[in-house]
Amino acid sequence: MKRTHKIVIMIMIVILIIVLSLIFVNYFVILKTKSMIISEEQAVEKNADCILILGAGIWQNKPSPMLEDRIKEGISLYEKGASKKILMSGDHTKSDYDEVNVMKEYAIEKGISSEDIFMDHAGISTYDSIYRVKEIFKAKKVIIVTQEYHLYRALYIAQSLGLEAYGVKSNPREYAGQMMRDFREVLARDKDFVMCILKPKSKFLGDSILINGNGDITNDK
């Protein structure tokens, strides 16, 4: 009986340590990057190499509400002069799912020149998107656009990989399922915290594509 009791106590201690570790990492990531979240006006002063818009799902070849808000914010930053280039990063690793062309087409419809819009077809995760903006597109200073809950992790990855990065949040409205999304983000921050220690290469690499060139080089249609 005593042995069983000791085992239960040990299991409870291990669980407590894990939970406390998860909480610590989350607060560390937030505190480390909070000051890097800036306003549109501050972003304009940065003269970034590009505005990085992270993918957030498409519905019947249309941007999801979250993605639409990200694109709108990215366009606003572009129009105000935060950068001369926009990089749409999302998942296009399957022929029947294409986030980046949907994102680019949306921006073109809003009046943005195709030449100023690059597409990263292999932005399958936040880590991959940010790894590739540095290693493939050779950017050194970026403005990252996504919802605030996601910005902390994205900025932490960028910081860990040696990018000068700032974040502009794009959450002008509430989104369905945000509570579950916040919970998943806790786990994602912990996962990417470890990734930032190990610094693995992106799952997909390739030739360099200079972000200061013509974005149409990334067209595949």
C-alpha positions in Angstrom: 0.0 0.0 0.0 2.8 2.4 0.9 4.6 1.6 -2.4 1.4 2.4 -4.4 1.0 5.7 -2.4 4.6 6.7 -3.2 4.1 6.0 -6.9 0.9 8.1 -7.0 2.8 11.0 -5.3 5.7 10.7 -7.8 3.3 10.7 -10.7 1.6 13.8 -9.3 4.9 15.5 -8.8 5.9 14.8 -12.4 2.6 16.1 -13.7 3.0 19.3 -11.6 6.5 19.8 -13.0 5.3 19.4 -16.5 2.4 21.8 -16.0 4.6 24.4 -14.3 7.2 24.1 -17.2 4.5 24.7 -19.8 3.3 27.8 -17.9 6.8 29.1 -17.4 7.7 28.7 -21.1 4.5 30.5 -22.2 5.1 33.4 -19.9 8.7 33.6 -21.0 7.9 33.7 -24.7 5.3 36.4 -24.1 7.5 38.6 -21.9 10.4 38.1 -24.3 8.5 39.4 -27.3 5.8 41.8 -25.9 7.8 44.9 -26.7 8.2 43.8 -30.3 4.5 44.2 -31.0 4.1 47.7 -32.4 1.5 50.0 -34.1 1.1 50.6 -37.8 2.7 54.1 -37.3 5.8 52.5 -35.6 6.0 49.8 -38.3 6.2 52.5 -41.1 9.3 53.8 -39.4 11.1 50.5 -39.6 11.5 50.3 -43.4 11.4 46.5 -43.4 12.5 44.2 -46.1 9.1 42.7 -46.3 5.7 42.4 -44.6 5.3 38.7 -43.7 1.7 37.5 -43.7 1.2 34.1 -42.2 -1.4 31.7 -43.6 -4.5 30.8 -41.6 -6.6 28.5 -43.7 -8.8 29.0 -46.7 -12.5 28.1 -47.1 -13.7 27.1 -50.7 -10.8 29.1 -52.2 -11.5 32.1 -50.1 -9.5 33.4 -47.1 -10.8 32.4 -43.7 -11.9 35.3 -41.6 -8.6 35.2 -39.6 -6.6 35.1 -42.8 -8.6 37.9 -44.4 -7.9 40.1 -41.5 -4.2 39.3 -41.7 -4.1 40.2 -45.4 -6.1 43.4 -44.9 -3.6 44.5 -42.2 -0.7 43.6 -44.4 -2.1 45.7 -47.3 -2.7 48.6 -45.0 1.0 48.4 -43.9 2.2 48.2 -47.5 0.1 51.2 -48.5 1.4 53.3 -45.6 5.0 52.5 -46.6 6.1 49.9 -43.9 7.7 47.9 -46.8 7.8 47.7 -50.5 7.3 44.0 -50.5 4.7 41.5 -49.1 5.5 37.8 -48.5 2.5 35.5 -48.4 3.5 32.4 -46.5 1.2 29.4 -46.3 0.7 25.8 -47.2 0.7 24.8 -50.9 2.4 21.4 -50.6 -0.7 19.6 -52.0 -2.2 20.3 -55.4 -5.7 20.6 -54.0 -4.9 23.1 -51.2 -3.3 26.4 -52.1 -3.3 29.1 -49.4 -0.7 31.4 -51.0 -2.3 31.9 -54.4 -5.6 32.7 -52.7 -3.8 35.2 -50.5 -2.0 36.8 -53.4 -5.1 37.0 -55.6 -7.0 38.7 -52.7 -4.2 41.4 -52.4 -4.1 41.9 -56.2 -7.9 42.5 -56.2 -7.3 45.2 -53.6 -4.9 47.0 -55.9 -1.5 45.6 -54.9 1.0 45.1 -57.8 1.7 41.4 -58.4 5.4 42.2 -58.7 5.4 43.3 -55.0 3.8 40.1 -53.7 6.0 37.1 -53.1 4.6 33.6 -52.3 6.2 31.1 -50.0 4.5 27.9 -51.1 6.1 25.8 -48.3 5.1 27.8 -45.2 3.6 24.8 -43.6 4.2 25.9 -40.1 5.0 29.1 -38.2 8.6 27.9 -37.7 9.0 26.9 -41.4 7.6 30.3 -42.6 10.0 32.3 -40.5 13.0 30.0 -41.2 12.4 30.4 -44.9 11.9 34.2 -44.9 15.5 34.4 -43.6 17.2 31.5 -45.4 15.3 31.4 -48.7 14.1 35.0 -49.2 17.2 36.5 -47.5 15.2 39.1 -45.5 16.9 40.7 -42.5 14.2 42.9 -41.1 10.5 41.9 -41.3 7.1 43.0 -40.1 5.1 39.9 -39.1 1.3 40.2 -39.4 -1.0 37.8 -37.6 -3.4 37.8 -34.6 -2.0 38.8 -31.3 -2.2 35.4 -29.6 0.0 34.0 -32.5 2.4 37.0 -32.7 4.3 36.1 -29.5 5.4 32.7 -30.9 6.1 34.0 -34.3 8.3 36.8 -32.9 10.1 34.5 -30.6 11.0 32.2 -33.5 12.2 35.1 -35.5 14.3 36.5 -32.6 15.8 33.0 -32.0 16.8 32.7 -35.7 18.5 36.0 -35.8 15.9 38.1 -37.6 15.1 41.7 -36.7 11.4 41.3 -36.5 8.4 43.3 -35.3 4.8 42.3 -35.1 1.5 44.1 -36.0 -1.6 42.4 -34.7 -4.6 41.8 -36.9 -7.5 41.0 -34.7 -10.2 43.6 -35.3 -13.0 41.2 -34.3 -13.7 38.1 -32.3 -13.3 34.6 -33.9 -15.3 31.5 -33.2 -13.4 28.8 -31.3 -10.8 31.2 -29.9 -10.7 29.5 -26.5 -9.6 26.2 -28.1 -7.2 28.1 -30.3 -5.6 29.7 -27.2 -5.2 26.3 -25.6 -3.5 24.9 -28.6 -1.2 27.9 -28.8 0.1 27.1 -25.3 1.3 23.8 -26.5 2.6 25.2 -29.8 4.7 27.8 -27.9 6.3 25.0 -25.9 6.9 23.0 -29.1 8.5 25.9 -30.9 10.5 26.9 -27.8 12.3 23.5 -28.2 12.5 24.0 -32.0 14.3 27.3 -31.3 16.8 25.5 -29.2 17.5 22.8 -31.7 17.1 25.1 -34.8 16.4 22.4 -37.4 16.2 23.3 -41.0 12.9 23.9 -42.7 11.2 20.7 -44.1 11.4 22.3 -47.5 14.4 24.2 -48.8 15.4 25.3 -52.3 17.2 28.1 -54.2 17.4 31.6 -52.8 14.7 34.1 -53.9 15.7 37.6 -53.1 12.9 39.5 -51.5 13.9 42.8 -53.1 13.3 41.5 -56.6 10.1 40.7 -58.6 7.5 38.7 -56.7 6.2 37.1 -59.9 9.2 34.8 -59.8 7.2 32.8 -57.2 4.2 32.5 -59.4 3.2 29.0 -60.4 0.2 29.7 -62.5 
